[in-house]
Structures are given as C-alpha cells and as structure tokens.
C-alpha cells in the first residue's frame, strides 16, 4: 500500500474551551529559534560560536466566512482593554479521513491584535471572508 502526504484541507480549530469553529484558512503556524553568536578574544577559531537563543513565534491568522448574527470575532476583540485581555489556549488539528487528529498545534495564551472585515465589491461573486490575527506566547506541535 502506498503512503501519501497528508492533505491540508481537513482541519478544525478548538477556539474556546471545547467550542470548535470552522475556518477557511489558518496561517502562521511557525516557530523560529534566534541565534546567539559569541566569540571570546582567546579563541583559536576565527569564527563565532552559534548557540540557540529565544524562540520567536509568528502571528496566526484565522479566516472564515461571514455569517449573519455571528459576532464571535468581535466579542473576543472587545475584551481588549488597557493592559488586560481575555487570553485563550487554542488547538488546531489536521484531521485524517476518519476525522481523527493527526497533527496538532497547541497555541498558548493567544489574543487578537487585528480583526478585518470583508472587502466589498459590487461586481464580485465571492463569499464574504473575515479574518483575525492572533499573537501568542507559545506553539507546540504534535505529529502522530
């Protein structure tokens, strides 16, 4: 039996303590380790040592269709106050054909920094899409 890579179109987002929400696109699921360079004056090497430093996380963007009366994005956005915000742990799961999670991204202490409504176009034939950009304090990936 042949093995194929996983398709990326079947996923779910646990958005708020067990509440799952459908999205058309999720992007920004990456982590990067900054490099610390060091060299002392007595080093016999003519190059710097490179050591792992702090981890840096990209902002995550969630996009979904706009539905009448559905204000979940804006309710969360409206919790932003001076130095306070409702932080959420979010789970994003890539699913197989049996709807089982195969790859899971756990996002820690996420909160919205940007909400974008759909663009409007009189001669357009597309679905209205809204998006939310999140910052967070950690991302773990479980594959298996």
N, C-alpha and C positions, 0 to 999 in steps of 0.2 A: 504494500500500500504506500502510495506517495505521500510525502509530507509537504504541506504548503504553508507559507507565512500567513499570519492572522490578517483577516480583512479589518479595516479600521472604521467601518460604518455602523457597527452594532455595539453601542455603549450606553451606560447610564450614569447619572450623577445623583449621588445622595447629598442633597442640598442643605438639609436642615434636620439633623437628628432623625433619620429614617424617612424623611419626605423626599421622594425621588421626583426629579423634574426632567423632562425631555429637552434636549438641546440639539441644534443642527450642527454645531461646531464647538470644539474645545481646543484651544491652542495655548502654548506657553508652558508645557509640562517639561521643563528642563531645569537642570541644576548644573552649576559650574563651580569648580574649586579654584580660588585665586591662588596665584603662585607667589611665594615669598622667595626673594633672591638674597643671598648673603655671601660675602667673601671677606675673610679676615686678612690682614696685611702679611702674615707669615705663610699663607697658603702656597704650597708648591704647585698648585693648579693655576693656570692662567684663565680660569673661568669661574663663574659664580656657582655656588650650590643652589639647588632649587628644592624648596620644601613646600608641602601643601599648606595652604592658609585657610582662610574662612570660606565657607560656602556661600554662593550667591544664587538667588532664585529669580527667575523671570516672572513678570506679571502674567496671570492667567486670564484669558479672555473666553467668555461663555457667550454663545449666540443662540437665539431661539426665535421662533415665530411669535408675533404679537397677537394676543388673544384679547377680545373684548372682556373687560372686567377683571383681568388678571393683573394684579399690581404687586406681585411678589418682589420683583426687582426694586421697585420704588419704595416699598415698605422697608426693606433692608437698607437701602440708600438713605432713607430718612432717619435712621438710627444714628447717623454720623452727627456728633456734637463736638464741641471743643474738648479735645483730649479723651473722649470716650467714643466707643463704637461697639456694636454687637459683633464679636468675633465668632466665626464658625469653623469647625473642622469639616472638611468636605471630602467625600470619597468619590473618585471617578473610576469606573470599572469598564474594561474592554471585555465584551462577552463573546462566548462561542455560540455555535448553532443551537445548543441546549439552554441558552441564556444563563450559563454559569460564568462567573468572573474568572478570567484567565490572567489578565494583567490588572493590577490595582494601584492607583496613585492616591496616597493619603496626603491631604493638604492640611497644614496646621495653622490655626489662628488667622484664617482668611477674613478680609473685609473689603468692601467695594471702594474703589477710588474713582471710578468713572462709570456712568450709565449713559448709553447712547440710544436714543430712539431711532426709529427707521427713517430713512430718507423718503421723501415724497416725490412722485414723478407722475404727471398727468397721463403720459402715454406709456407708462410701464405696465408690465404683465408679470410682475414678481410678487412673491409673498413679502409682507412687511416683517422685517427682521430687527430685533432689538438686541443690544449687547451690553455686557457688564464686564468691567475689568477689575480683577481682584489682586491685591497684594497679600502676601502670606509670610509666615516665619519658618516654613519647613515643608519639604516634599520627600516622601519615601515611596519607593517603587517596589512592588512585589510581583514577580513574574513566576507563575507556576500554579 
